[in-house]
Amino acid sequence: MFDFKDKDILVAGRGISGLGAKEALTKLGARVWSFCDPDEFEPRSYDMIVLSPSFEKGHFLYAYAHERGVPVIGEYALGVMINDKPFVAVTGTNGKTTVVNMIKSMSSFRKAALCGNVGASFALTAANGGYDYAITEVSSFQLEQTPFLKPKIAIITNITPDHLIRHKTMEEYCRLKYKVAAFQDENDYLILPYEAPLFGLSMLKGRGETLFVSTTGKVRGGYVEDGFLTFCGERLFPVAKLPVKGDHNVADFLFAVSACKLLGLKNEEICFGIEEFRPADHRIEEIAVIDGVKFVDDSKSTNADSTVKALCCMEGSVCLIMGGSEKNLTYDEIFECTERVIKINLIGEIAPKLKAAALKHGFKNVEIFPTLESAVVDAFLLRPECVLLSPATASYDMFRSYEERGKEFKRVVDEIAHGAY
């Protein structure tokens, strides 16, 4: 491991990543300076600059470091440097948070650390130690700042268009995603989807042993056979008894099961973890049924593919609430999956863009609302069988995060339940 003792290191960011990196480096004996606002910047001879994921390539710290020959890495990369145990790295456009939480649930009898983009600093987790393996979610932002990583198990759940405001092209977005496997060797494993889209597959390099997951046929890896989750011929758990429904969730379980088998977990541990698994908040989460209207919070949906998956899980008539901040994406595929949708309520800065896409596909019952609250109340008064919040884009025009957006949805639903509307 790199010797951080007595090194002068600048840490940029004061969120979970920045604070985690600062505490980790302090534990390792470094002298740490914090940066958040340019007015606070203290020019000096740094040995390294560590960035939170939100710092893009155009930030002046990159130029400052380049001019002085100072290495710049992200907080996740710092975790990779500090970590001395096997780790799983899960990336993809959708499903990665679900998969890492599934692996963690199946690892309840093991010393396993859950960290990375899922909400805990990999750097601080690695500095604290005490685990046998780490389960990490890694985003394209984090991979952009990570020059080297060699996970024991790399998982790519899918790759569909996303984050093009930052990465500009699908080619660059794919290149970053495929970095997760680029330095693996024949002693490592790469798990890929058999059916889900993987753009730019020719950019995928690495020498890890490749396995697949499939919900429709037998593959080398995880698949469904005779109604059971199966890994390399070994049946583990009946699909009919999974705690969450939908083909995408079946695929996610197969990713998690495959990883856990490769980690050496026993079948009874895996099955117990499947039974105990509960999805994260704001991901196709049923939160209430009021006067026969079901409310589903899918605020974590930040691209078209995830909204399509949410719609596929719905039963009966749906009023869909969409919209948020611009991500330079297209949304045509959503309007090809609106058989159950009786109305679409739009919010946010991309509402006009979404309305134009809906009308282009012949879906005319679409309306723009000034607030999420007004969109939810209108949806309830329509009395569909389901009101689905699945925005298909980021939240940063109206909210600080998808979590805040989901909490506002829940607040309004709670007021409806108590007769406010």
TORTORTOR-840887 format. One record per residue (C-alpha): x, y, z. Coordinates in steps of 0.2 Angstrom, whole numbers. Example, Ala and Ser with C-alpha at 12.3 -4.5 7.8 and 13.67 -1.06 7.14 Angstrom:
2
<r><east>62</east><north>-22</north><up>39</up></r>
<r><east>68</east><north>-5</north><up>36</up></r>
***
This chain:
421
<r><east>0</east><north>0</north><up>0</up></r>
<r><east>6</east><north>18</north><up>-4</up></r>
<r><east>14</east><north>26</north><up>12</up></r>
<r><east>3</east><north>41</north><up>16</up></r>
<r><east>12</east><north>46</north><up>32</up></r>
<r><east>18</east><north>64</north><up>32</up></r>
<r><east>12</east><north>67</north><up>15</up></r>
<r><east>3</east><north>83</north><up>11</up></r>
<r><east>-14</east><north>79</north><up>3</up></r>
<r><east>-28</east><north>91</north><up>-3</up></r>
<r><east>-46</east><north>83</north><up>-2</up></r>
<r><east>-59</east><north>92</north><up>-12</up></r>
<r><east>-77</east><north>90</north><up>-6</up></r>
<r><east>-85</east><north>89</north><up>11</up></r>
<r><east>-99</east><north>77</north><up>8</up></r>
<r><east>-98</east><north>58</north><up>12</up></r>
<r><east>-84</east><north>55</north><up>0</up></r>
<r><east>-74</east><north>71</north><up>5</up></r>
<r><east>-76</east><north>68</north><up>24</up></r>
<r><east>-72</east><north>50</north><up>22</up></r>
<r><east>-56</east><north>53</north><up>12</up></r>
<r><east>-50</east><north>66</north><up>25</up></r>
<r><east>-53</east><north>54</north><up>40</up></r>
<r><east>-45</east><north>40</north><up>31</up></r>
<r><east>-30</east><north>50</north><up>26</up></r>
<r><east>-28</east><north>57</north><up>44</up></r>
<r><east>-29</east><north>39</north><up>51</up></r>
<r><east>-15</east><north>35</north><up>39</up></r>
<r><east>-4</east><north>49</north><up>45</up></r>
<r><east>-6</east><north>61</north><up>31</up></r>
<r><east>-7</east><north>80</north><up>33</up></r>
<r><east>-24</east><north>84</north><up>25</up></r>
<r><east>-31</east><north>101</north><up>18</up></r>
<r><east>-49</east><north>102</north><up>14</up></r>
<r><east>-56</east><north>111</north><up>-1</up></r>
<r><east>-74</east><north>116</north><up>-6</up></r>
<r><east>-75</east><north>134</north><up>-11</up></r>
<r><east>-61</east><north>142</north><up>-23</up></r>
<r><east>-60</east><north>156</north><up>-10</up></r>
<r><east>-53</east><north>143</north><up>2</up></r>
<r><east>-40</east><north>136</north><up>-9</up></r>
<r><east>-22</east><north>136</north><up>-2</up></r>
<r><east>-9</east><north>134</north><up>-15</up></r>
<r><east>5</east><north>124</north><up>-9</up></r>
<r><east>16</east><north>109</north><up>-14</up></r>
<r><east>4</east><north>94</north><up>-12</up></r>
<r><east>9</east><north>76</north><up>-14</up></r>
<r><east>-8</east><north>71</north><up>-20</up></r>
<r><east>-26</east><north>78</north><up>-23</up></r>
<r><east>-41</east><north>68</north><up>-19</up></r>
<r><east>-58</east><north>73</north><up>-27</up></r>
<r><east>-76</east><north>69</north><up>-23</up></r>
<r><east>-86</east><north>62</north><up>-38</up></r>
<r><east>-94</east><north>78</north><up>-42</up></r>
<r><east>-78</east><north>87</north><up>-47</up></r>
<r><east>-77</east><north>86</north><up>-66</up></r>
<r><east>-62</east><north>86</north><up>-78</up></r>
<r><east>-64</east><north>105</north><up>-82</up></r>
<r><east>-62</east><north>110</north><up>-63</up></r>
<r><east>-46</east><north>121</north><up>-61</up></r>
<r><east>-39</east><north>108</north><up>-48</up></r>
<r><east>-35</east><north>97</north><up>-63</up></r>
<r><east>-25</east><north>110</north><up>-72</up></r>
<r><east>-17</east><north>115</north><up>-56</up></r>
<r><east>-11</east><north>97</north><up>-53</up></r>
<r><east>-6</east><north>94</north><up>-71</up></r>
<r><east>5</east><north>110</north><up>-71</up></r>
<r><east>14</east><north>104</north><up>-55</up></r>
<r><east>15</east><north>85</north><up>-59</up></r>
<r><east>3</east><north>81</north><up>-44</up></r>
<r><east>-7</east><north>65</north><up>-46</up></r>
<r><east>-26</east><north>67</north><up>-45</up></r>
<r><east>-37</east><north>53</north><up>-40</up></r>
<r><east>-55</east><north>51</north><up>-34</up></r>
<r><east>-60</east><north>45</north><up>-16</up></r>
<r><east>-65</east><north>28</north><up>-23</up></r>
<r><east>-48</east><north>26</north><up>-31</up></r>
<r><east>-41</east><north>31</north><up>-14</up></r>
<r><east>-51</east><north>16</north><up>-7</up></r>
<r><east>-44</east><north>5</north><up>-20</up></r>
<r><east>-26</east><north>10</north><up>-15</up></r>
<r><east>-29</east><north>8</north><up>4</up></r>
<r><east>-40</east><north>-8</north><up>3</up></r>
<r><east>-30</east><north>-25</north><up>5</up></r>
<r><east>-44</east><north>-37</north><up>4</up></r>
<r><east>-54</east><north>-44</north><up>-11</up></r>
<r><east>-68</east><north>-33</north><up>-17</up></r>
<r><east>-83</east><north>-34</north><up>-28</up></r>
<r><east>-86</east><north>-19</north><up>-40</up></r>
<r><east>-103</east><north>-17</north><up>-47</up></r>
<r><east>-107</east><north>-4</north><up>-61</up></r>
<r><east>-120</east><north>-1</north><up>-74</up></r>
<r><east>-133</east><north>11</north><up>-79</up></r>
<r><east>-147</east><north>3</north><up>-68</up></r>
<r><east>-148</east><north>-10</north><up>-55</up></r>
<r><east>-131</east><north>-8</north><up>-47</up></r>
<r><east>-138</east><north>-1</north><up>-30</up></r>
<r><east>-150</east><north>-16</north><up>-29</up></r>
<r><east>-136</east><north>-29</north><up>-34</up></r>
<r><east>-124</east><north>-23</north><up>-20</up></r>
<r><east>-138</east><north>-23</north><up>-7</up></r>
<r><east>-143</east><north>-40</north><up>-12</up></r>
<r><east>-125</east><north>-46</north><up>-11</up></r>
<r><east>-124</east><north>-38</north><up>6</up></r>
<r><east>-140</east><north>-47</north><up>12</up></r>
<r><east>-133</east><north>-63</north><up>7</up></r>
<r><east>-117</east><north>-60</north><up>16</up></r>
<r><east>-126</east><north>-57</north><up>33</up></r>
<r><east>-115</east><north>-71</north><up>41</up></r>
<r><east>-99</east><north>-64</north><up>34</up></r>
<r><east>-88</east><north>-49</north><up>38</up></r>
<r><east>-93</east><north>-40</north><up>22</up></r>
<r><east>-92</east><north>-21</north><up>20</up></r>
<r><east>-104</east><north>-11</north><up>9</up></r>
<r><east>-97</east><north>5</north><up>2</up></r>
<r><east>-94</east><north>16</north><up>-13</up></r>
<r><east>-107</east><north>25</north><up>-22</up></r>
<r><east>-120</east><north>16</north><up>-11</up></r>
<r><east>-118</east><north>29</north><up>3</up></r>
<r><east>-102</east><north>25</north><up>13</up></r>
<r><east>-84</east><north>30</north><up>9</up></r>
<r><east>-73</east><north>16</north><up>2</up></r>
<r><east>-58</east><north>25</north><up>8</up></r>
<r><east>-64</east><north>26</north><up>26</up></r>
<r><east>-70</east><north>9</north><up>25</up></r>
<r><east>-54</east><north>2</north><up>19</up></r>
<r><east>-44</east><north>13</north><up>32</up></r>
<r><east>-55</east><north>6</north><up>46</up></r>
<r><east>-53</east><north>-12</north><up>40</up></r>
<r><east>-61</east><north>-27</north><up>49</up></r>
<r><east>-69</east><north>-35</north><up>34</up></r>
<r><east>-65</east><north>-50</north><up>24</up></r>
<r><east>-71</east><north>-43</north><up>8</up></r>
<r><east>-79</east><north>-27</north><up>2</up></r>
<r><east>-95</east><north>-25</north><up>-9</up></r>
<r><east>-93</east><north>-8</north><up>-19</up></r>
<r><east>-105</east><north>1</north><up>-30</up></r>
<r><east>-95</east><north>12</north><up>-43</up></r>
<r><east>-102</east><north>25</north><up>-54</up></r>
<r><east>-95</east><north>32</north><up>-70</up></r>
<r><east>-91</east><north>48</north><up>-61</up></r>
<r><east>-80</east><north>37</north><up>-49</up></r>
<r><east>-72</east><north>27</north><up>-63</up></r>
<r><east>-68</east><north>43</north><up>-72</up></r>
<r><east>-57</east><north>47</north><up>-57</up></r>
<r><east>-50</east><north>30</north><up>-54</up></r>
<r><east>-34</east><north>26</north><up>-64</up></r>
<r><east>-32</east><north>8</north><up>-58</up></r>
<r><east>-44</east><north>-5</north><up>-50</up></r>
<r><east>-43</east><north>-24</north><up>-50</up></r>
<r><east>-59</east><north>-31</north><up>-42</up></r>
<r><east>-60</east><north>-50</north><up>-38</up></r>
<r><east>-77</east><north>-49</north><up>-46</up></r>
<r><east>-83</east><north>-36</north><up>-58</up></r>
<r><east>-101</east><north>-34</north><up>-62</up></r>
<r><east>-109</east><north>-24</north><up>-76</up></r>
<r><east>-128</east><north>-24</north><up>-75</up></r>
<r><east>-132</east><north>-15</north><up>-91</up></r>
<r><east>-126</east><north>0</north><up>-101</up></r>
<r><east>-139</east><north>12</north><up>-108</up></r>
<r><east>-138</east><north>31</north><up>-111</up></r>
<r><east>-135</east><north>41</north><up>-96</up></r>
<r><east>-125</east><north>56</north><up>-89</up></r>
<r><east>-121</east><north>63</north><up>-106</up></r>
<r><east>-121</east><north>81</north><up>-99</up></r>
<r><east>-105</east><north>76</north><up>-90</up></r>
<r><east>-97</east><north>62</north><up>-102</up></r>
<r><east>-103</east><north>70</north><up>-118</up></r>
<r><east>-104</east><north>54</north><up>-129</up></r>
<r><east>-110</east><north>36</north><up>-127</up></r>
<r><east>-92</east><north>31</north><up>-132</up></r>
<r><east>-84</east><north>40</north><up>-117</up></r>
<r><east>-98</east><north>34</north><up>-105</up></r>
<r><east>-95</east><north>16</north><up>-111</up></r>
<r><east>-76</east><north>17</north><up>-110</up></r>
<r><east>-78</east><north>23</north><up>-92</up></r>
<r><east>-90</east><north>9</north><up>-87</up></r>
<r><east>-79</east><north>-4</north><up>-95</up></r>
<r><east>-64</east><north>2</north><up>-84</up></r>
<r><east>-71</east><north>-9</north><up>-70</up></r>
<r><east>-64</east><north>-25</north><up>-79</up></r>
<r><east>-49</east><north>-18</north><up>-88</up></r>
<r><east>-35</east><north>-23</north><up>-76</up></r>
<r><east>-42</east><north>-40</north><up>-71</up></r>
<r><east>-32</east><north>-56</north><up>-74</up></r>
<r><east>-36</east><north>-74</north><up>-76</up></r>
<r><east>-39</east><north>-76</north><up>-57</up></r>
<r><east>-53</east><north>-63</north><up>-57</up></r>
<r><east>-71</east><north>-64</north><up>-63</up></r>
<r><east>-82</east><north>-53</north><up>-74</up></r>
<r><east>-101</east><north>-55</north><up>-74</up></r>
<r><east>-111</east><north>-48</north><up>-88</up></r>
<r><east>-129</east><north>-48</north><up>-93</up></r>
<r><east>-134</east><north>-60</north><up>-108</up></r>
<r><east>-150</east><north>-50</north><up>-113</up></r>
<r><east>-148</east><north>-33</north><up>-106</up></r>
<r><east>-140</east><north>-20</north><up>-118</up></r>
<r><east>-121</east><north>-16</north><up>-117</up></r>
<r><east>-117</east><north>-2</north><up>-129</up></r>
<r><east>-99</east><north>-2</north><up>-136</up></r>
<r><east>-95</east><north>-19</north><up>-131</up></r>
<r><east>-79</east><north>-19</north><up>-142</up></r>
<r><east>-71</east><north>-7</north><up>-129</up></r>
<r><east>-72</east><north>-20</north><up>-115</up></r>
<r><east>-55</east><north>-27</north><up>-111</up></r>
<r><east>-48</east><north>-37</north><up>-97</up></r>
<r><east>-43</east><north>-55</north><up>-94</up></r>
<r><east>-55</east><north>-60</north><up>-81</up></r>
<r><east>-65</east><north>-76</north><up>-82</up></r>
<r><east>-82</east><north>-71</north><up>-90</up></r>
<r><east>-99</east><north>-77</north><up>-84</up></r>
<r><east>-116</east><north>-72</north><up>-89</up></r>
<r><east>-133</east><north>-70</north><up>-81</up></r>
<r><east>-149</east><north>-74</north><up>-91</up></r>
<r><east>-168</east><north>-74</north><up>-87</up></r>
<r><east>-173</east><north>-83</north><up>-103</up></r>
<r><east>-160</east><north>-97</north><up>-106</up></r>
<r><east>-146</east><north>-107</north><up>-99</up></r>
<r><east>-129</east><north>-99</north><up>-99</up></r>
<r><east>-112</east><north>-101</north><up>-91</up></r>
<r><east>-116</east><north>-92</north><up>-74</up></r>
<r><east>-133</east><north>-88</north><up>-67</up></r>
<r><east>-149</east><north>-92</north><up>-75</up></r>
<r><east>-167</east><north>-97</north><up>-72</up></r>
<r><east>-171</east><north>-116</north><up>-75</up></r>
<r><east>-188</east><north>-124</north><up>-71</up></r>
<r><east>-193</east><north>-109</north><up>-61</up></r>
<r><east>-177</east><north>-108</north><up>-50</up></r>
<r><east>-162</east><north>-96</north><up>-48</up></r>
<r><east>-148</east><north>-107</north><up>-54</up></r>
<r><east>-129</east><north>-106</north><up>-54</up></r>
<r><east>-119</east><north>-117</north><up>-65</up></r>
<r><east>-132</east><north>-131</north><up>-64</up></r>
<r><east>-135</east><north>-129</north><up>-45</up></r>
<r><east>-153</east><north>-124</north><up>-41</up></r>
<r><east>-154</east><north>-112</north><up>-26</up></r>
<r><east>-171</east><north>-103</north><up>-25</up></r>
<r><east>-188</east><north>-103</north><up>-33</up></r>
<r><east>-192</east><north>-87</north><up>-43</up></r>
<r><east>-210</east><north>-87</north><up>-37</up></r>
<r><east>-204</east><north>-84</north><up>-19</up></r>
<r><east>-193</east><north>-69</north><up>-23</up></r>
<r><east>-197</east><north>-55</north><up>-11</up></r>
<r><east>-198</east><north>-42</north><up>-26</up></r>
<r><east>-206</east><north>-45</north><up>-43</up></r>
<r><east>-200</east><north>-41</north><up>-61</up></r>
<r><east>-188</east><north>-48</north><up>-74</up></r>
<r><east>-175</east><north>-35</north><up>-70</up></r>
<r><east>-176</east><north>-40</north><up>-51</up></r>
<r><east>-174</east><north>-58</north><up>-56</up></r>
<r><east>-158</east><north>-53</north><up>-66</up></r>
<r><east>-152</east><north>-43</north><up>-51</up></r>
<r><east>-154</east><north>-58</north><up>-40</up></r>
<r><east>-144</east><north>-69</north><up>-53</up></r>
<r><east>-130</east><north>-56</north><up>-52</up></r>
<r><east>-129</east><north>-57</north><up>-33</up></r>
<r><east>-131</east><north>-75</north><up>-32</up></r>
<r><east>-117</east><north>-78</north><up>-45</up></r>
<r><east>-105</east><north>-66</north><up>-35</up></r>
<r><east>-109</east><north>-74</north><up>-19</up></r>
<r><east>-106</east><north>-92</north><up>-26</up></r>
<r><east>-89</east><north>-85</north><up>-33</up></r>
<r><east>-85</east><north>-78</north><up>-15</up></r>
<r><east>-88</east><north>-95</north><up>-8</up></r>
<r><east>-104</east><north>-93</north><up>1</up></r>
<r><east>-115</east><north>-108</north><up>6</up></r>
<r><east>-132</east><north>-110</north><up>-2</up></r>
<r><east>-141</east><north>-108</north><up>14</up></r>
<r><east>-133</east><north>-91</north><up>17</up></r>
<r><east>-138</east><north>-86</north><up>0</up></r>
<r><east>-156</east><north>-92</north><up>2</up></r>
<r><east>-157</east><north>-84</north><up>19</up></r>
<r><east>-151</east><north>-67</north><up>11</up></r>
<r><east>-164</east><north>-68</north><up>-3</up></r>
<r><east>-178</east><north>-71</north><up>9</up></r>
<r><east>-172</east><north>-56</north><up>20</up></r>
<r><east>-169</east><north>-44</north><up>6</up></r>
<r><east>-179</east><north>-28</north><up>5</up></r>
<r><east>-177</east><north>-15</north><up>-9</up></r>
<r><east>-169</east><north>2</north><up>-5</up></r>
<r><east>-181</east><north>17</north><up>-3</up></r>
<r><east>-187</east><north>26</north><up>-18</up></r>
<r><east>-185</east><north>11</north><up>-30</up></r>
<r><east>-202</east><north>4</north><up>-36</up></r>
<r><east>-207</east><north>6</north><up>-17</up></r>
<r><east>-226</east><north>4</north><up>-14</up></r>
<r><east>-229</east><north>17</north><up>0</up></r>
<r><east>-248</east><north>18</north><up>2</up></r>
<r><east>-265</east><north>12</north><up>-5</up></r>
<r><east>-278</east><north>26</north><up>-3</up></r>
<r><east>-296</east><north>23</north><up>-9</up></r>
<r><east>-290</east><north>10</north><up>-20</up></r>
<r><east>-276</east><north>20</north><up>-28</up></r>
<r><east>-259</east><north>13</north><up>-26</up></r>
<r><east>-244</east><north>25</north><up>-24</up></r>
<r><east>-227</east><north>19</north><up>-30</up></r>
<r><east>-211</east><north>29</north><up>-26</up></r>
<r><east>-198</east><north>26</north><up>-40</up></r>
<r><east>-189</east><north>42</north><up>-37</up></r>
<r><east>-172</east><north>34</north><up>-40</up></r>
<r><east>-177</east><north>32</north><up>-58</up></r>
<r><east>-165</east><north>44</north><up>-67</up></r>
<r><east>-166</east><north>38</north><up>-85</up></r>
<r><east>-178</east><north>31</north><up>-97</up></r>
<r><east>-173</east><north>13</north><up>-95</up></r>
<r><east>-177</east><north>13</north><up>-77</up></r>
<r><east>-194</east><north>20</north><up>-80</up></r>
<r><east>-198</east><north>7</north><up>-93</up></r>
<r><east>-193</east><north>-6</north><up>-80</up></r>
<r><east>-205</east><north>2</north><up>-67</up></r>
<r><east>-219</east><north>2</north><up>-80</up></r>
<r><east>-217</east><north>-16</north><up>-83</up></r>
<r><east>-220</east><north>-20</north><up>-65</up></r>
<r><east>-236</east><north>-11</north><up>-64</up></r>
<r><east>-253</east><north>-19</north><up>-64</up></r>
<r><east>-269</east><north>-10</north><up>-69</up></r>
<r><east>-271</east><north>8</north><up>-75</up></r>
<r><east>-257</east><north>20</north><up>-71</up></r>
<r><east>-255</east><north>39</north><up>-70</up></r>
<r><east>-236</east><north>42</north><up>-73</up></r>
<r><east>-227</east><north>57</north><up>-65</up></r>
<r><east>-211</east><north>61</north><up>-74</up></r>
<r><east>-198</east><north>75</north><up>-76</up></r>
<r><east>-184</east><north>84</north><up>-68</up></r>
<r><east>-167</east><north>92</north><up>-74</up></r>
<r><east>-159</east><north>90</north><up>-91</up></r>
<r><east>-147</east><north>75</north><up>-94</up></r>
<r><east>-146</east><north>76</north><up>-113</up></r>
<r><east>-155</east><north>60</north><up>-115</up></r>
<r><east>-169</east><north>54</north><up>-126</up></r>
<r><east>-186</east><north>47</north><up>-120</up></r>
<r><east>-194</east><north>39</north><up>-135</up></r>
<r><east>-193</east><north>21</north><up>-127</up></r>
<r><east>-205</east><north>26</north><up>-113</up></r>
<r><east>-219</east><north>31</north><up>-124</up></r>
<r><east>-218</east><north>14</north><up>-133</up></r>
<r><east>-223</east><north>6</north><up>-116</up></r>
<r><east>-238</east><north>16</north><up>-111</up></r>
<r><east>-251</east><north>3</north><up>-113</up></r>
<r><east>-257</east><north>4</north><up>-95</up></r>
<r><east>-254</east><north>23</north><up>-94</up></r>
<r><east>-270</east><north>34</north><up>-94</up></r>
<r><east>-261</east><north>50</north><up>-91</up></r>
<r><east>-244</east><north>57</north><up>-89</up></r>
<r><east>-241</east><north>72</north><up>-77</up></r>
<r><east>-225</east><north>81</north><up>-80</up></r>
<r><east>-214</east><north>92</north><up>-69</up></r>
<r><east>-197</east><north>101</north><up>-70</up></r>
<r><east>-186</east><north>109</north><up>-83</up></r>
<r><east>-187</east><north>95</north><up>-96</up></r>
<r><east>-207</east><north>94</north><up>-95</up></r>
<r><east>-208</east><north>103</north><up>-112</up></r>
<r><east>-196</east><north>90</north><up>-120</up></r>
<r><east>-206</east><north>75</north><up>-112</up></r>
<r><east>-222</east><north>82</north><up>-118</up></r>
<r><east>-216</east><north>84</north><up>-136</up></r>
<r><east>-209</east><north>66</north><up>-136</up></r>
<r><east>-226</east><north>60</north><up>-129</up></r>
<r><east>-236</east><north>69</north><up>-143</up></r>
<r><east>-224</east><north>63</north><up>-156</up></r>
<r><east>-229</east><north>45</north><up>-151</up></r>
<r><east>-247</east><north>49</north><up>-151</up></r>
<r><east>-249</east><north>50</north><up>-132</up></r>
<r><east>-260</east><north>66</north><up>-129</up></r>
<r><east>-266</east><north>65</north><up>-111</up></r>
<r><east>-251</east><north>74</north><up>-105</up></r>
<r><east>-250</east><north>89</north><up>-93</up></r>
<r><east>-237</east><north>100</north><up>-86</up></r>
<r><east>-238</east><north>105</north><up>-67</up></r>
<r><east>-228</east><north>118</north><up>-58</up></r>
<r><east>-224</east><north>107</north><up>-43</up></r>
<r><east>-223</east><north>89</north><up>-38</up></r>
<r><east>-237</east><north>91</north><up>-26</up></r>
<r><east>-249</east><north>98</north><up>-39</up></r>
<r><east>-245</east><north>83</north><up>-50</up></r>
<r><east>-248</east><north>70</north><up>-37</up></r>
<r><east>-264</east><north>78</north><up>-31</up></r>
<r><east>-271</east><north>78</north><up>-49</up></r>
<r><east>-265</east><north>60</north><up>-52</up></r>
<r><east>-275</east><north>55</north><up>-36</up></r>
<r><east>-291</east><north>64</north><up>-41</up></r>
<r><east>-290</east><north>55</north><up>-58</up></r>
<r><east>-292</east><north>38</north><up>-48</up></r>
<r><east>-281</east><north>27</north><up>-58</up></r>
<r><east>-276</east><north>10</north><up>-50</up></r>
<r><east>-258</east><north>16</north><up>-48</up></r>
<r><east>-249</east><north>33</north><up>-46</up></r>
<r><east>-231</east><north>30</north><up>-51</up></r>
<r><east>-218</east><north>43</north><up>-48</up></r>
<r><east>-204</east><north>37</north><up>-60</up></r>
<r><east>-195</east><north>53</north><up>-66</up></r>
<r><east>-183</east><north>46</north><up>-79</up></r>
<r><east>-171</east><north>60</north><up>-75</up></r>
<r><east>-161</east><north>69</north><up>-62</up></r>
<r><east>-169</east><north>80</north><up>-48</up></r>
<r><east>-157</east><north>95</north><up>-48</up></r>
<r><east>-169</east><north>108</north><up>-55</up></r>
<r><east>-181</east><north>106</north><up>-40</up></r>
<r><east>-173</east><north>95</north><up>-27</up></r>
<r><east>-156</east><north>92</north><up>-20</up></r>
<r><east>-157</east><north>73</north><up>-23</up></r>
<r><east>-168</east><north>59</north><up>-29</up></r>
<r><east>-170</east><north>55</north><up>-10</up></r>
<r><east>-177</east><north>73</north><up>-7</up></r>
<r><east>-189</east><north>71</north><up>-22</up></r>
<r><east>-195</east><north>54</north><up>-15</up></r>
<r><east>-198</east><north>61</north><up>2</up></r>
<r><east>-208</east><north>75</north><up>-5</up></r>
<r><east>-219</east><north>62</north><up>-14</up></r>
<r><east>-221</east><north>53</north><up>2</up></r>
<r><east>-226</east><north>69</north><up>11</up></r>
<r><east>-239</east><north>73</north><up>-1</up></r>
<r><east>-246</east><north>55</north><up>-1</up></r>
<r><east>-247</east><north>56</north><up>18</up></r>
<r><east>-257</east><north>72</north><up>17</up></r>
<r><east>-269</east><north>64</north><up>5</up></r>
<r><east>-271</east><north>49</north><up>17</up></r>
<r><east>-276</east><north>61</north><up>30</up></r>
<r><east>-289</east><north>70</north><up>20</up></r>
<r><east>-280</east><north>86</north><up>15</up></r>
<r><east>-286</east><north>84</north><up>-3</up></r>
***
